[in-house]
Amino acid sequence: MKKSSSIAAARVREPGRDRSFYYSVLLHAALIVAVIVGIDWKISSAPAPSVAPNVMNATTVDSHQVAAEAAKLKAQEEKKHALEQQRQQKAEEKVRAEETRLKKLQEEQAEVKRQKEAENRQLETDKQRLQQEKALATQQKKKLEEEKQQLEVETREAAEDKKQRETIAAKKKAELDKKHAKEEQRKKEAAKAEAALKDALATEEAEQAAAAQASQDASELEKYNARIARAIENVFVRPPGLEPGLKCTLFVRVIPGGEVIEARVVKSSGNAVFDRQAEIAVRKAAPLPVPEESRLFQPFREFTFLFDPES
């Protein structure tokens, strides 16, 4: 900044130098005029020379010298002026170069300032972001600590609960083992009592078995009798015009599987048509539903039964 002020001051003083130059030229010109006037005045006031042409020549010679001297002085001044202009031009160029340099420097400084401000803003932004991240990390750390503590509490509670369940399970197992031992003892005693009871009831069961079998066989035979009667009744075709209440006794002979090989009336109903339809119904119902067991089938090889379709 001081250098720029000095250059500006130099530029301000340069018009003064031009005025000094012009004053110097005018001063020299005034001296020249004074010399010329003085010479002319001396010539005019002096007595006339005897020979006029010689006087004129002297005056002319002095004027040429003065003119030459003036021209010389003028040339020197012009040269000096030219040098001064060159110096001034160089100074102006230097000032312009300096101004350009200063402007560029100011622009660079402004750019550096902008970059620094941008960097400061970025640093501030990064600082705020880091603070936020730090705060978030702190919150997360706190949350993790809380979760860790909660997990530890839950783990302890789970361990205690597991221990309690194991204790309860062991206690229940001991109780069950005790009950199982008692139950095994009771089963052994019951088995002994049951064996004694079986031995006591063996004879009674054997006696009752025959009676039960006979009763069962009778019941089964009754069921087959009813099935055979229904089978015959289902295919019996009642002739029209017959009086109600007719019934007859039939003799039937079958083979295993129920096929009928003989069917005849052994006690008539008093109506030959009714009796004939009864015999036909027995054959149409074949194979009759007789037992498959040989022991139960024996009574049905040859049997008689009362055929009463209205019963």
VENGI-V119978 format. One record per helix or strand of 3 or more residues. SS is the DSSP state (H for helix, E for strand). FROM is the first residue (numbers start at 1). LEN is the number of residues. If there is no record, write none. Layout:
SS/FROM/LEN
SS/FROM/LEN
//
This chain:
H/2/44
H/52/184
E/248/7
E/260/8
H/272/13
H/294/7
E/302/6
//
